[in-house]
Amino acid sequence: MKKRKEKAVLANLLFSLLVVIGVTIMYNNTHYGEGISWIADETYEDTPEFAGQLKSDIDDIFNYVKYKEVFETNGKLDYSKFIVRVADGPGTTKDYTLDEMIRHAKSQGYYLNEQFKVSGGHPKESSSEDMNYQVLYRAYEPDFKAVEPGDSFQSIDQLSYEVLSHLGNYYRFYYRFIQNPGNLKFEIRYQNTADDYKLYTNFPGKTIDEFKSMGKYLYVTGEALYVDSNLTAVPKNVSSELEKMNPYNNGNYHMTVAVNTSYPYNDAYYQAAESFDQMRLLFIFGMICLALGILGCAATLYMLVLFTGLAEEQSPSLIVQRIDQLPAEISLVLYLAAAGFALVISNLIIYKIIHLFLASEKWYYGELVLKILIFYAAGVSAALNLLKQYKSGRLWKNSLFHKGLMALGLYFKDHRFTTRIMITYSLFLVFNVVMIMAFAFLLFTYSDLESRVLMGAVVVLFCMLDLWVFHQMYKNAWQTDQINQALLNISNGNTTYKIDIKKFYGKERELAENINHISSGLETALQEKVRSERLKADLITNVSHDIKTPLTSIINYVDLIKREKIQDPRIQGYLDVLEQKSQRLKTLTEDLVEASKASSGNLKLDMASIDFVELIHQTNGEFEEKFSLRHLELVSELPDEALLIEADGRYLWRVLENLYNNAFKYAMEHSRVYVDIVKEDKNILFTIKNISENPLNIRADELTERFVRGDVARTTEGSGLGISIAKSLTELQGGELRLYIDGDLFKATLAFPLKK
């Protein structure tokens, strides 16, 4: 186990380093901050870097056109061309050629380096020739950057430096795009006539289609108002620059720029595309390292969580044993101190080593990574230590907080509630009096700074005690609320409700445990009652089923005997009694089974929308003739509109049939049976009432019990199950059956929710 834990620690360390490597690769990527969409969606040609490079090169192309007109004659560099004109005195001007300005710049030590930038320079001592000359003409103005009026006064040295800079720009472009092959091809053509035109290109003799076939292109003509291009971003100044540089003042010109995206030449575009692909691969590699590192850290941490606290083959070192036995609070302080010590050592030594290997702009990142690793190692070690104590059961028992509570609880554990309150309040009162007296003594006796500080400490201690007492009172009140809530739930029938006694202490904990015991006892008693009711229902069902088989045989044999047409009237009378009693026994058996199913809810309902008014009309029609046998008049008051309810038609009919049969059996002859339907709020109320033939010396709630009849003398054929069955079936369908008895008046009311 120890070796496996050591392997898990080593693996976690390696995966943590993998996370650092992945984050470092992604952080130092040139595309850091752009998210990850550029990896899947972009190519180098779609990046802002490509658009920026192309715009810069197009600007250089326009500058080259200008430089070509300034420095060349008939397509060749002309050193004898006049470049500048200056006034070196009142009414005195002098023209300088390109060669003169170059030689003057050389005399000052200026030269063009390998990048065609002006370098060097060691100005000679001041003389009368170094005075500021008024520059009257520059060959490269105004096409180039406009100058302020004050800039028109320059020395010859400054002017020669300026000319040499422009010449370096001309050489740089010529070297990049004319002299050496590159991936950027361009052509600018201004045409006046077939023989009079100006052409600037590094890709002569090619058609527009050949330019377009290279990859990314830009085609602008003076005759069209739009730019033909497949670039992601088209430079905005192309048309205006072309028009501004047009020497013929007509629309017969065009500019074509294309970049060969296969990059056959090693130029800036090739290098940028290679760098983009490398950055993409590095970023993907960094993402993979990060994902694997996170998954590996999670897996190894999970393994460490499993291994921590298990029995080890060899006992750990003495230091680890002592740390594990320390209280949790002290262990956390030690790990925090170790992290602080590691940060101090890092600040004194390791940061200096990091600075040796990283550039200054990366120092913060390196220091941040080291800090995170230190806190990660300290945090994981502390968490595993706490987990080990938790698994061994020492985390709470060995903590200083628990020991303090246990020591404090000795003074209150075995006292009554009133005694505890008295003791607590007495201590609180004594402490408050002592604090007030100490504060008053210091206030009126001493006035130095130390006394004022001590008075502040007394006030702080006084406030802390009051807050602590308030907290204890609040905890006691909260525990009382929880106990009250538990009693309320249990009184409402929720016998499964339990109090979480982990948050209780002292006498309140004992009270909460006793309430939980009461809840468990009530739940056990309720389960026993439910089990008893279930056994009763099963017994009724089984006995009824066992009775039905011989009863069916009796009914069949009685029927067979009656078919023999026995002439003896006495025997015929016996057979009639047998048939009557067997049919009654059959009805009673069926009622028993149905009552058992209805009370247990073991019925499959087929709920549908039913017009209750129409159903009562049909029921009245069914029972009018039957009621007339006992001279009962059916009086009904039903609404004209349809009232819909959600119920099972078959079982709802059985409910109504039981109620009507009850009225038929027990109503006084030559009386009336009243039936009405009313709509009350969102419910439909059906009422049937009659005058009982026999005195009703029974409560209404007893009539809903099984085998209870209003006919105490049992002179009728009832089984005592009809009302009970009706009540169970009504409740299964979401309704309610209410019974009312007022003297000899019997009234039954069915309530069902009105369907919207």
C-alpha positions, 0 to 999 in steps of 0.5 A: 500500500505504501509503494502504491501511495508513493507511486500515486504521489509521484504520478500526481507530481508528474501530471502537475508538471504536465499541466504547467508545461501545457499552460506555459506553451499556450501562454507563450504562444503568439496567439494567446488571448485569441481563444481556440477558434483560430485553430479550427477556423483560420488559415494564415491567409485569414489572420490579421497578421496576413492582412497587416503584412499585405497592407504594409507591402501595398503601401511600399508598392505605392512608395516604390512607384513614387521612388521610381519616378524620383530616383530613376531615369528610363528605368535605371537609377540616375545619380545625376538627377536633381533631388533638392534645391536650397537657398543658402542666402538672400536670392541665392539658390543651389541644386543638389544631385542625388550623387552629391547628397550621397557623397555628403552623407558619406562624408558625415559617416552615414551608410546603408546597412544590410537592412538598407537602414541609415547607420553610422554618422559622426558629424564634423565640427560646426562651421559656417556651412552648417547653418540652416538652409531654407529647403525650397524643393524636394523631388520626393515632395509633395507625394511623400509626407507633408512637412510643417513650415518650420521643417523647411529650414534644415542643414545640409547634413540633415537633408543628406540624411533624409535623402539617404533614408529615402534611397534606403527605402527604395533599395529595400523594396527593390531588393525584396520584390524586384531583384529577388523572387518573392511570393508577392506579385504586383502590377500597376499600369497607367495608360494614355495611349497604346504607346504612352503608358507607365508600367510598374511590376515584378511579374511582367507579361501575366494576365489577370487570371494568372494573378488570380490563380496564385491564391489571394489577390486584389484587382482594382481598375479605374473603370470599376467602382468595386474592388475585385478581391478574395481577401478577408480585409481589403485595404481602404486606401488602394483606390484613392492612392491609385487615383492620386498617382495617375499621371494621365487624368483618366480612368484607364489604369489598374492595379493587381496584387497577388500572393502565391499561397503555396509559398514557393519562395522563402520570404516574409509570407513563407516565414509567417505561414510557417510560424503560424503552423508551428504556433498552431501545433504548439498550441494544440500540443499545449492543450493536449498536455493541459487536458492530460495533466488535469485528467491525470491530476484528478485520477491520481488525487482520486487514488490518493483519496482512496489510499489515504488512511488505509493500513500500510505495510510499513509504518510511516516516519516518526514525523508523519506519525506525530503530525497525524496525531496533532489536532486538525487546527495545529496541522493546518497551521503547520502546513500554512507555515510550511507554505510560507517558509517555501515562499520566503525561500523562493523569494530569496533564492529560487526567483533569482534562478528563474530570472537567469533563465527567463526574459524580464517580461516572463518573470511574473509568470515564472514566479506565479507558477512557482507560487501556485505549485507551492500552494497546491502541494501544501493544500493537497498535503493538508487535505490528505492529512485531514482526510486521513484523520477523518477516516480514522475517526480522529478529525473531530474527536482530536480537534481543539474545538471539540475538546473545548466544547467537551470541557465547557459541556461538563458544566451544563450536561447534567443540569435541568434547562432552568438550572442551565439558564440560571447558571448561564445568566449568572455568569453573564451578569457577573462578567458584565459587572466586572467588565463595566467596573474595570472600564470605569476604574480605568476611565476615572483613574488613568489617562495615559496611552497604555490605559486607553489601550487597555480600556479598548481591550476591555470594550472589545472583550465585553462586546465579544462576550455579548456576541457569544451569549447572543450566538448561544441564545440564538442556537438554543432558539434554533434548536427549540424551533427544530424540535417544535417543527418535528412535533408539528410534523409528527402531529400532522401524521408525518411519522417518518420525520427525523431530527438531525441530532448532529447539530444539537448538543446538551439537553436539547440533543437528548430531547431531540433523540427522544422525539426521534424515538417517538417518531420511530415508535409511531412509524412502527405502530403505523406500519403494523396497523397497515400490515394488519389492514392488509392482512384483513383485506387479503383474508376477506378476498381469500375467504370470499374467493373460497366461498364463491366456489361452493356457493356457485355449486349450491346455486346451480343445484338449486336451479337444477332441482327447480327444473324438476318441477316438484309438485309438493308446495312445501318443498317448493317453498324450501327451494325458494328460500334456498334460492333467495338466501344463496343469491343474498350470500352471493351478493354479500360475497361480491360486495366483500371483494369489491369493498376490499379492492376499493379500500386498498385502491387495487382498482384500475381506473379509466378516467374520462370526461363525464357530463354529471348532469346527464348521468344523474338523468339516466340514473333517475330513469333507471330507478324511477320504476324501482322507487315506485314499488315502495311508493317513493316519489323521486324529486330532482332539481338539476341544472340545464347546462352540462357540468363535466367532471373527470371520473371512471364512468363504471365506478361512478355509476356504482357509487350512484347505484349504491346511494340510490339503492340505499334510499330505496331500502331505507326510505319511508314508504309514501315519502319523497327522495330529493336529488339535486346538483349545484355548482359551488366554486370549482366543485360540483355537489350532488345531493340525495336525501330522504326520510328514514323509515327506521330511527337513525340512532347512529352517527354519520361517520359510522355509516361509512364503516364496513358492515354498519347499517342504519337499519339496526333491526336488520329487517332489510336485505342490505349487507352494510357495505354499500356506503363503505364501497361508495366512499372508497370508490369516490375517493379513488376518483378524486371526489368526496362523500359526505353524510349528514343525519338530522333526526330521521333525515338522511342526506348524502353529498358527492363532491367532484372538481369541475373540469375546466 
